[in-house]
Each structure stands twice: as C-alpha cells, then as structure tokens.
Amino acid sequence: MVGRAAAPSAVCPEGATIYNQAMPEIQVDRRNFLRGAGALTALSYSRVLGANDKIRLGAIGLGDRGTGDLGNFLRNPEIEVVAFCDIWGDKLDRARQRAPQAKTYADHHALLDNKEVDVVLLATPDHWHVPIAIDVLNSGRDLYVEKPLSLTPEEGPLVVKAARVNKRICQVGMQQRSGKHYLQAKQEYFDTGKIGKVTLSRTWWHGNSYHLRKAPQTLQRLPENLDWNRFLGRLKWRDWDPQQYYNWRAYLDFGGGQVTDLFTHWIDVVHMFTGQDVPKSASAAGGVYQYKDGRTAPDTINVLLEYPGEMTATFEATLVPGVTGAAQQFCGMNGRLDIDRGGYTWTPVGRGAQPVTVKATGNLDGDHINNFLECVKSRKLPNGDVLIGHRSAQASHLGNIAYVQKRRIDFDPQREEILPL
C-alpha cells in the first residue's frame, strides 16, 4: 500500500518547498497495514510482557532531543536499552557509552529486525517521523514518537491508522499532557467550568535560541561516517549543507520551524483544556526579518486559529533577543489562567479578587515517558495518544500553510480538510 501526502499548492518563500508540492510516496507494507487489529503477520514482532519483565528499548534518532528522552527512559528501572539507530556513527558511539550492550544500526529497518526490541523511541528530524513510525507500528512494537507527529497534515491519519489496526500504543511527546500541574489546572478550572466560557487563548514562545544554532567547524566537510543521503530520505537532493543538517529546524523542508516545534506544545494544551481540537480557520504573518542566513522558516511569526466553539487561539514567536519566555493565557468569563512549565496563576474576575498560584512539581518529560511505559503494560490509551498528536500537529501545520500561502485557510472541522478557494 502506498500513502501519499499531497500538500496544498503554494509558492513557498525563500526557496522552501514542503508546502508547494506533493510529498514523495510513503511506502507501507500492504499485508501488515491492512491486517486485522492485533493479528500481526509471522514476520512481525510479538511478545507478551510479564509483571517482572524488562521492557527492551530501541532508540532511533540520537540528537539532543533523542538523547534527552533516552536519559528519562534510563531512569526507569524497568527499561533495558538493547538497540540504537542513527545515520551518524559518532552519535552511535556516544550512545553506546550509556548502554554498552546495545547493538547499533544505521538503518531503522535493521533495528526492527532485532527481535529483542519491545518498544521504540523515535526522535529523528520531523520529515522521518511518519515513514519510520508506520514501520515501527506495523512491526508490532509500541512507539514513543517526538512531536510533531507529522510533516504535513495529510500524513497524520496514516500513523493513526497503523496504530489502531495493529493495536499498538503510540505516545506523542507532548509532555504537558502528563504534567501534574497541567492536569490539576484542567480539573480545577476547566472540567468544573469554573473559568466559564473561554473565548481567547494567547500563547507565545520568544527567544528560543536553539533555532539559531550554528554548525561547528568540524562539520564543514561531510564526515565519512554520516549518511547524508539517508538523512535526506524522501526529500529532494541537495549537496551536503552542514547548517541544514545541524540546524534542520530552520528549514521548512525538514520541519515547520518555531510553529511545529513550539506552538504544537501550546496548542495541544489548548486542545487538552478546552476540548476543542480541530480549528475551522487559520491565518498567519511573519518572515525572515533578521536572520538572513539561508533559513526558510520565519524568525518571527504570528498565527491565529479560530475554533468552532467560538474561541480563537494565537501564537507569537520571535528569535530576536529583545524578549524571552514561553507561556500561555486562557481568558474566560469568570477569570484568567496563566500557565507555563513552571506553574500557573488563576486570577478570578472581580475587584479585590486574590490570584491563586501553584508551582509545578515532578518531571514533565519523565512523567510522560512513565505514562507511556505504564500503558505498554496495561494496554490503555496513553495521555498523548497518536490521535491527539495528529490533531495538535494538524493545527500547527495549518498555521504554517497560511503563512506560506499568504492567505486565510478555511478548514472543514468535520472532514478535516482544507476548503478550496
């Protein structure tokens, strides 16, 4: 079976191409993909975990985020790391220092052939998420995949279907879903209706310097043990570019810039708190205003989403150093909730009303990974289930498409498709 993610036609600024052409075909094994739920083929992996069994992890993608996730997995005593995969040998060597017994691979298919692997951590650049996720799920493994789930909105349902058909647990790395103070705020102010009708959610993430990273001098020449062709994968060929490899988030071919990297977290909290998860329109404005270094993702961006339940959600971000910080604000009829990863403040309406402040506890990343591992054993849906991950990535993609096409995007929330002009 072949799935094609055809993005709407547009002319993308500064040479980026991801939103103005059909994405290359994603190859999916027809027998595994269409097999009835839970009835995997003999070639697929299957192991029933006992109460005292170690959960054997294979990690695909060992950059900064993948390495950070790996550390949180290793903090759980139930985890045994048995396999690593990356296209750069240096990263494999560094990972082996944390799990010397693990086998190493340059191709994820070879890792999936290793029958010791029970679950997979997937933390590659965004353009590899969907092809590898489908392969993992069709192989019978449960999956923890970093956000955003997809590179285009059309790809997400392919992963949802692969997870459901194969009865696999698929957690997307939107860790606020497992954050104790996020869950507390949701229960206290939204589940009870205490905040009243919410008409506006403001979100922002300023000064994220990770998007300004410069490739080190050691990467000016292509390392012999780095497979650039495999890194590109289904994208169009270009000669070795150390900056596109090292700071791939700045290029719309590989991901969605600040919108899919940062806004996906915050819009997911909007969806989580309000229960509205499919916008009906998107608008955006921004550009590469300051850092004219070849990047195609805007360094400054404003996104506006409108939801059917009479609510708008906004996102603003800039990389210029004049302001830093990341948070969001919910404006309701009975009060305002300001929340970030450090805690929240509830400010009720009324003269003299006293704000209530709660500080965060726990470890967002660790709690989210532990929720995934609990669901691997219980077979319950995880906090950041694949469908949730698709919806939050989809909302971010609509913002990027509106930016690229320089127009308002009207979206059918029932059919989840962009309406024609």
Secondary structure, DSSP 8 states (H G I E B T S, - for coil): -EE--B------GGG--TTSSB---EE--HHHHHS-TT---TTS------TT--EEEEEE--SHHHHHHHHHHHTSTTEEEEEEE-SBHHHHHHHHTT-TT-EEESSHHHHHT-TT--EEEE-S-GGGHHHHHHHHHHTT-EEEE-S-S-SSTTTHHHHHHHHHHTT--EEES-GGGG-HHHHHHIIIIIIT-TT--EEEEEEEEE--GGGG----GGGSS--TTB-HHHHHTTS------HHHHHTGGGSTTT--HHIIIIIHHHHHHHHHHHS----SEEEEEEE--S--SS--S-SEEEEEEEETTTEEEEEEEE-STT--EEEEEEEETTEEEEEETTEEEEEESSTT---EEEE--S-HHHHHHHHHHHHHHH----TTBHHHHHHHHHHHHHHHHHHHHTS-EEEETTTTEE---
